[in-house]
Amino acid sequence: MDAAPSQDGAPPETSAKSSIKTEAHETPAEVKKGPRDVGTISWILVVASILSASFLFSLDNTIVADVQPAVVRDFSSVDKLSWLPVAFLMGAASTNLLWGQCYGYFDAKFMFMLCVLIFEIGSAVCGSAPNMNALIVGRAICGIGGAGMYTGAMVLISVLTTEQERPIYLGCAGLAWGLGTILGPILGGAFTESSATWRWSFYINLVVGGLCAPVYLFLLPSSKPHVDVKFWRALGSIDYLGGVFICGLFTAGFIAISFGGTIWPWNAGASIALFVVAGILTILFFTQQAFSIATSPDKRLFPIAFLRSPILVMLFVATACVSSAVFVPVYFIPLYYQFVRGDKALKAGINLLPFIAFNVAFAIANGAAMSKKPCYMPWYVFGGALCVVGSALMFTVDELTSDARIWGCSILIGAGSGAIIQLGFTVAQHKVEKRLVPVAVGFCTLAQLAGPAVSLAISNAVFLNKAADGIQNIAPELSRETVLGLVSVASGGGALPFTEAQKVEVIHIIVEAMSRCYIISLTAGAVTLAMSFFMKPEMLKH
């Protein structure tokens, strides 16, 4: 077993041997008992409730894609529009590692319910927001709670299942995550066009959370951490300084990428300052982690020891890449139909159904196959290759491309990404000691969050800047802010104030700007494919 080094600095071989030795001395009674003591009906309810948390987190990640025009109309705040997705992603990516560390010290049930509560509070703030500032704050709270909720779902599945059945359950978690991610724009569009309004895009979280609350309270088994320490000592073991640094670097970095060229020019003082701050905080964070400043080697926020394991590094990068390959089409395919076909939000989102179907089918197929024949390397070859081909074809889409061709291209990306979207979680848990499973889950979750966060920030900046540059060439009398406002209005079905000839040219410019975003998805697929050839064609041991 190619195990990662332990957090206390022990070499990989020692960690692996000690881990195997521990497992080898389990008594038959212990093996037979299994990791949980829950009846069949109760277990079904527990699994469904845990998966609902994964679904709601990913749903909240993309549901704003089709509600943004309505929010702009209600609050008249087009200048703050970019904050809606950015605030959520900042909150999630910034706190993910902290949550992973907390799950290693405290009862997973208690931590999970705390994160669900934070997420629901954020949802209530979003749904009742009287202005854009309140909505942005609510989105940040949802991101913070949602990251812990999703990490908790993966940890609970990992500790409550056996190694043989775990790939199936992780595949189900991937199914829930993928469904939420892809259905977000559809449900957001449906609520926006109904009498419920966009506010129910957030209130729906309260309904589902309320239904699952009794299961969390009374049926979800407690899961004590492998590190058995007292509460106050555990609280003092958290790497707070590392948490401050990583929160700062993600916040500064996301704002710099998202707002550069849109809210302010790339060469503006604010943009340069944010990039400099993000760079300095990155250096400080890894210096603090490397030298265990204000912490100790076994309590560091970031699992530095994992970086000495090539397979764990490859899994991190591949997970980040494949997640990016999912999010780009999820955001831009509905946008294409709104601009080019003039579809309403709901109808535009429905064009993601072929993508959804194949993403879900291959996520299930991977989970089932890995439980029978756990060889992961061919899956990464397969998934990376399909993402490359599908993204390359989506890059060639223009305003005259048929629906069938767009659906076919999206199917390739959906199948490829679905096949490996959760695979990193399964493999990583086989490569570390049992006590480091929560850390490994947090490590993979960071990749799954940071990848899309960075790729969406970049793709959104590329799209808006390319579109704005092209439109200003046609209408130089319009200011940058006016042009960006027109793009937002047009995506919501509003009319563009141009002649018919100019509208044709504007649509072409916008579609061309969208196509550039698929370079990110194409690159992500290519990196995944390249890394797959450096993975061992080995079988994971149950």
VEXMI-159451 format. One line per 5 residues: number of its first residue (from 1); for each residue y, z, x of C-alpha. Coordinates in steps of 0.5 Angstrom, whole numbers, plus 2048, in hexadecimal, padded with zeros to 3 digits. Each point is the difference from the previous one (the first is absolute). Example, Ala and Ser with C-alpha at 12.3 -4.5 7.8 and 13.67 -1.06 7.14 Angstrom:
2
1	7F7,810,819 ~ 807,7FE,802;
//
This chain:
542
1	800,800,800 ~ 807,7FE,803 ~ 803,806,7FE ~ 808,802,801 ~ 802,805,805;
6	801,807,7FD ~ 807,802,7FF ~ 7FF,806,805 ~ 7FF,7FB,805 ~ 7F9,800,801;
11	7FD,7F9,802 ~ 7FD,7FB,7FB ~ 7F9,801,803 ~ 800,808,7FF ~ 803,7FF,7F9;
16	7FB,7FB,7FE ~ 7FA,804,803 ~ 802,807,7FD ~ 802,7FD,7F9 ~ 7F9,7FC,800;
21	7FD,807,802 ~ 803,804,7FB ~ 7FD,7FB,7FB ~ 7F9,800,803 ~ 800,807,7FF;
26	801,800,7F8 ~ 7FA,803,7FC ~ 7FD,7FC,7FB ~ 802,805,7FB ~ 807,7FE,802;
31	7FF,7F9,800 ~ 7FD,800,7F9 ~ 806,804,7FD ~ 805,7FB,802 ~ 807,801,800;
36	802,801,7F9 ~ 7FD,805,7FA ~ 803,7FC,7FA ~ 7FC,7FE,7FA ~ 7FF,7F8,7FF;
41	805,800,7FA ~ 805,804,804 ~ 7FF,7FC,806 ~ 802,7FA,7FC ~ 806,803,7FD;
46	802,803,807 ~ 7FF,7F9,803 ~ 804,7FC,7FB ~ 806,805,801 ~ 800,800,807;
51	800,7F8,800 ~ 806,800,7FB ~ 804,804,805 ~ 7FF,7FA,805 ~ 801,7FB,7FA;
56	807,803,7FE ~ 802,801,807 ~ 7FF,7F8,802 ~ 803,7FF,7F9 ~ 806,803,801;
61	801,7FD,807 ~ 801,7F9,7FC ~ 802,801,7F9 ~ 807,7FF,802 ~ 7FF,7F9,802;
66	801,7FE,7F9 ~ 805,805,7FD ~ 805,7FF,805 ~ 805,7FB,7FC ~ 800,805,7FA;
71	802,806,805 ~ 805,7FC,803 ~ 803,7FE,7F9 ~ 7FF,807,7FD ~ 804,804,806;
76	804,7FA,803 ~ 7FE,802,807 ~ 7FD,7F9,803 ~ 803,803,807 ~ 7FB,806,800;
81	7FA,7FB,7FD ~ 7FC,800,807 ~ 800,808,800 ~ 7FA,800,7FA ~ 7FA,7FD,804;
86	803,803,807 ~ 801,807,7FD ~ 7F9,800,7FE ~ 7FD,7FE,806 ~ 804,804,805;
91	7FE,806,7FC ~ 7F9,7FE,800 ~ 7FF,7FE,807 ~ 805,805,803 ~ 7FB,806,7FD;
96	7F9,7FD,801 ~ 7FE,803,806 ~ 803,807,7FE ~ 7FC,800,7FA ~ 7FA,7FE,804;
101	801,806,804 ~ 801,804,7FA ~ 7F9,7FE,7FE ~ 7FD,802,806 ~ 802,807,7FF;
106	800,802,7F9 ~ 7FC,7FF,7FA ~ 800,7F9,7FE ~ 800,801,7F9 ~ 806,804,800;
111	804,7FB,805 ~ 7FE,7FB,7FB ~ 802,803,7FA ~ 807,802,803 ~ 801,7F8,802;
116	7FE,7FE,7F9 ~ 806,805,7FE ~ 805,7FD,804 ~ 7FE,7F9,7FE ~ 801,802,7F9;
121	807,803,801 ~ 802,7FA,804 ~ 7FD,7FC,7FA ~ 804,804,7FB ~ 807,7FF,804;
126	7FF,7F9,800 ~ 7FE,7FF,7F9 ~ 806,804,7FE ~ 805,7FE,805 ~ 807,7FF,7FE;
131	803,7FC,806 ~ 7FD,7FC,806 ~ 801,806,804 ~ 7FB,805,7FC ~ 7FB,7FA,800;
136	800,7FF,807 ~ 7FF,808,801 ~ 7FA,800,7FB ~ 7FD,7FA,804 ~ 801,804,806;
141	7FC,806,7FD ~ 7FB,7FB,7FD ~ 7FF,7FD,807 ~ 7FF,807,803 ~ 7FB,803,7FB;
146	7FC,7F9,7FF ~ 7FF,800,808 ~ 7FD,807,7FF ~ 7FC,7FE,7FA ~ 7FD,7FA,803;
151	7FE,803,806 ~ 7FD,806,7FC ~ 7FC,7FB,7FC ~ 7FD,7FD,806 ~ 7FF,807,803;
156	7FC,802,7FA ~ 7FC,7FA,7FF ~ 7FE,801,808 ~ 7FE,807,7FF ~ 7FD,800,7FA;
161	7FB,7FA,801 ~ 7FA,7FF,805 ~ 801,7FB,806 ~ 7FB,7FB,7FC ~ 804,800,7F9;
166	807,801,803 ~ 801,7F8,801 ~ 7FF,7FF,7F9 ~ 805,805,7FE ~ 805,7FE,805;
171	7FF,7F9,7FD ~ 802,803,7F9 ~ 806,803,803 ~ 802,7F9,803 ~ 7FF,7FD,7FA;
176	804,805,7FC ~ 806,7FF,806 ~ 7FF,7F9,7FF ~ 801,800,7F9 ~ 806,804,800;
181	803,7FC,805 ~ 7FF,7F9,7FD ~ 801,803,7F8 ~ 806,803,802 ~ 805,7FA,7FF;
186	7FC,7FE,7FA ~ 801,807,7FC ~ 807,801,803 ~ 801,7F9,7FD ~ 7FD,802,7F9;
191	804,807,800 ~ 806,7FC,801 ~ 800,7FB,7FB ~ 7FD,805,7FB ~ 804,805,7FC;
196	7FE,805,804 ~ 804,7FE,806 ~ 7FF,800,807 ~ 800,808,800 ~ 7F9,800,7FD;
201	7FE,7FD,807 ~ 801,807,803 ~ 7FF,804,7F9 ~ 7F9,7FD,800 ~ 7FE,804,807;
206	801,807,7FC ~ 7FC,7FE,7FA ~ 7FA,7FE,805 ~ 801,806,804 ~ 800,805,7FA;
211	7F9,7FD,7FE ~ 7FD,801,806 ~ 803,807,801 ~ 7FB,804,7FD ~ 7FB,7FC,805;
216	804,802,806 ~ 800,807,7FE ~ 7F9,802,7FD ~ 7FB,7FB,802 ~ 803,7FD,807;
221	7FC,804,806 ~ 803,804,805 ~ 800,7FD,807 ~ 801,805,805 ~ 802,7FD,807;
226	7FC,800,806 ~ 805,804,804 ~ 800,807,7FD ~ 806,804,801 ~ 805,804,7FC;
231	805,7FD,7FB ~ 806,803,804 ~ 7FD,7FE,807 ~ 7FE,7F9,7FD ~ 807,7FF,7FE;
236	803,802,807 ~ 7FB,7FA,803 ~ 803,7FA,7FC ~ 804,7FC,805 ~ 807,801,7FD;
241	804,7FD,806 ~ 7FB,7F9,800 ~ 801,800,7F9 ~ 808,800,800 ~ 800,7FA,806;
246	7FB,7FC,7FC ~ 804,801,7F9 ~ 806,7FE,804 ~ 7FE,7FA,804 ~ 7FD,7FD,7F9;
251	806,801,7FC ~ 804,7FD,805 ~ 7FC,7FA,802 ~ 7FF,7FE,7F8 ~ 807,801,7FF;
256	802,7FB,806 ~ 7FB,7FB,7FE ~ 801,800,7F9 ~ 807,800,7FF ~ 802,7FC,807;
261	803,7F9,7FE ~ 800,802,7F8 ~ 804,807,800 ~ 804,7FF,806 ~ 7FF,7FA,806;
266	7FB,801,805 ~ 805,801,806 ~ 804,805,7FC ~ 801,807,803 ~ 7FB,804,7FA;
271	7FB,7FB,802 ~ 800,800,807 ~ 800,808,800 ~ 7FA,801,7FB ~ 7FC,7FB,805;
276	802,805,806 ~ 7FF,806,7FC ~ 7F9,7FE,7FE ~ 7FE,7FE,807 ~ 802,806,803;
281	7FD,804,7FA ~ 7F9,7FC,802 ~ 801,802,807 ~ 801,807,7FF ~ 7FA,800,7FB;
286	7FB,7FE,804 ~ 803,804,806 ~ 7FF,806,7FC ~ 7F9,7FE,7FE ~ 7FE,7FE,807;
291	802,807,803 ~ 7FF,804,7FA ~ 807,803,800 ~ 801,805,7FA ~ 7F8,7FF,7FE;
296	7FA,800,804 ~ 7FB,7FB,801 ~ 7FB,801,7FB ~ 806,801,7FB ~ 804,7FA,801;
301	802,7FC,7FA ~ 7FE,7F9,803 ~ 7F9,7FF,802 ~ 802,7FE,807 ~ 7F8,801,802;
306	7FF,7FA,7FB ~ 804,7FB,805 ~ 7FA,801,805 ~ 7FB,7FD,7FB ~ 801,7F8,800;
311	7FC,800,7F9 ~ 805,805,7FD ~ 806,7FC,803 ~ 7FD,7FA,7FD ~ 7FF,803,7F9;
316	807,802,800 ~ 803,7FA,801 ~ 7FB,7FC,7FC ~ 801,805,7FA ~ 808,7FF,801;
321	7FF,7F8,800 ~ 7FC,7FF,7FA ~ 804,805,7FC ~ 806,7FC,802 ~ 7FC,7F9,7FE;
326	7FF,803,7F9 ~ 807,802,7FF ~ 804,7FA,802 ~ 7FD,7FC,7FA ~ 800,805,7FB;
331	807,801,801 ~ 802,7F8,801 ~ 7FB,7FC,7FB ~ 803,803,7FA ~ 807,7FF,803;
336	7FE,7F9,801 ~ 7FF,7FF,7F8 ~ 806,803,7FE ~ 804,7FC,804 ~ 7FD,7F9,800;
341	7FC,801,7F9 ~ 805,804,7FD ~ 7FB,805,7FE ~ 801,807,7FD ~ 7FE,806,804;
346	7F9,801,7FC ~ 7FE,7F8,800 ~ 802,800,808 ~ 7FC,806,801 ~ 7FA,7FD,7FD;
351	800,7FB,805 ~ 7FD,805,804 ~ 7F9,801,7FC ~ 7FC,7FB,805 ~ 802,804,806;
356	7FF,806,7FC ~ 7F9,7FE,7FE ~ 7FD,7FE,807 ~ 804,806,803 ~ 7FC,804,7FC;
361	7F9,7FD,800 ~ 800,800,808 ~ 802,807,800 ~ 7FA,802,7FC ~ 7FC,7FB,804;
366	802,803,807 ~ 7FF,807,7FD ~ 7F9,7FE,7FD ~ 7FE,7FC,807 ~ 802,806,805;
371	7FC,805,7FC ~ 7FA,7FC,801 ~ 801,7FC,807 ~ 806,804,803 ~ 802,7FA,805;
376	808,800,800 ~ 801,7FA,805 ~ 7FE,7FA,7FC ~ 805,803,7FA ~ 806,800,805;
381	7FE,7F9,802 ~ 800,7FD,7F9 ~ 806,804,7FD ~ 804,7FE,806 ~ 7FE,7F9,7FF;
386	802,7FF,7F9 ~ 806,804,800 ~ 802,7FB,806 ~ 7FE,7FA,7FC ~ 803,802,7F9;
391	807,802,803 ~ 801,7F9,804 ~ 7FF,7FD,7F9 ~ 805,804,7FD ~ 805,7FF,805;
396	7FF,7F8,7FE ~ 802,802,7F9 ~ 806,7FD,7FD ~ 803,7FF,7F9 ~ 7FC,7FA,7FE;
401	7F9,804,802 ~ 7FB,800,7FA ~ 7FE,807,7FD ~ 7F9,7FF,802 ~ 801,7FF,807;
406	805,806,801 ~ 7FA,804,7FC ~ 7FB,7FD,805 ~ 804,802,806 ~ 801,807,7FD;
411	7F8,801,7FF ~ 7FF,7FF,807 ~ 805,805,802 ~ 7FD,805,7FB ~ 7F9,7FF,802;
416	801,801,807 ~ 805,806,7FF ~ 7FB,803,7FB ~ 7FA,7FF,805 ~ 803,805,805;
421	806,804,7FD ~ 7FC,806,800 ~ 7FB,7FF,805 ~ 804,803,806 ~ 800,807,7FC;
426	7F8,7FF,800 ~ 7FF,7FE,807 ~ 805,805,803 ~ 7FD,806,7FD ~ 7F9,7FE,804;
431	804,800,806 ~ 803,807,800 ~ 7FD,807,800 ~ 7FF,803,7F9 ~ 806,805,801;
436	805,7FA,801 ~ 7FE,7FC,7FA ~ 807,802,7FC ~ 804,7FE,807 ~ 7FC,7FA,800;
441	802,7FF,7F8 ~ 807,801,802 ~ 800,7FB,806 ~ 7FD,7FA,7FB ~ 805,802,7FB;
446	806,800,804 ~ 7FE,7F9,802 ~ 7FF,7FE,7F9 ~ 807,802,7FE ~ 804,7FF,806;
451	7FD,7F8,801 ~ 802,7FE,7F9 ~ 807,805,801 ~ 802,7FC,806 ~ 7FD,7F9,7FD;
456	804,801,7FA ~ 806,802,803 ~ 800,7FA,805 ~ 7FE,7FB,7FA ~ 805,802,7FB;
461	805,800,806 ~ 7FE,7F9,802 ~ 800,7FD,7F9 ~ 807,803,7FE ~ 803,7FE,806;
466	7FD,7F9,800 ~ 802,7FF,7F9 ~ 807,803,801 ~ 801,7FB,806 ~ 7FE,7FA,7FC;
471	804,801,7FA ~ 806,802,803 ~ 7FF,7F9,804 ~ 801,7FD,7F9 ~ 805,805,7FD;
476	804,802,806 ~ 805,803,7FB ~ 7FB,806,7FE ~ 800,806,804 ~ 7F9,803,803;
481	800,805,7FB ~ 801,7FC,7FA ~ 7FB,7FB,802 ~ 7FB,806,801 ~ 802,802,7F9;
486	7FE,7F9,7FD ~ 7F9,800,803 ~ 7FF,807,7FD ~ 802,7FD,7F9 ~ 7FC,7FA,801;
491	7FA,803,801 ~ 801,804,7FA ~ 801,7F9,7FC ~ 807,800,800 ~ 804,7F9,801;
496	803,7FE,806 ~ 807,7FE,800 ~ 7FF,7F9,803 ~ 7FF,7F9,7FE ~ 7FA,7FD,7FE;
501	7FF,7FC,807 ~ 802,807,804 ~ 7FB,804,7FC ~ 7FB,7FB,802 ~ 802,801,808;
506	801,808,7FF ~ 7F9,800,7FD ~ 7FD,7FC,806 ~ 804,805,805 ~ 7FD,806,7FD;
511	7F9,7FD,800 ~ 801,7FF,807 ~ 802,807,801 ~ 7FA,802,7FD ~ 7FB,7FC,804;
516	803,803,806 ~ 7FD,807,7FE ~ 7F9,7FD,800 ~ 801,800,808 ~ 7FF,807,800;
521	7FA,800,7FC ~ 7FD,7FA,804 ~ 801,804,806 ~ 7FD,807,7FD ~ 7FA,7FC,7FF;
526	800,7FD,807 ~ 800,806,803 ~ 7FB,803,7FC ~ 7FB,7FA,801 ~ 802,801,808;
531	7FE,807,800 ~ 7FA,7FF,7FC ~ 7FD,7FC,806 ~ 801,806,805 ~ 7FC,805,7FB;
536	7F9,801,801 ~ 7FA,7FD,7FB ~ 7FD,807,7FF ~ 7FD,804,7FA ~ 804,806,7FE;
541	7FB,806,800 ~ 7FF,804,7FA;
//
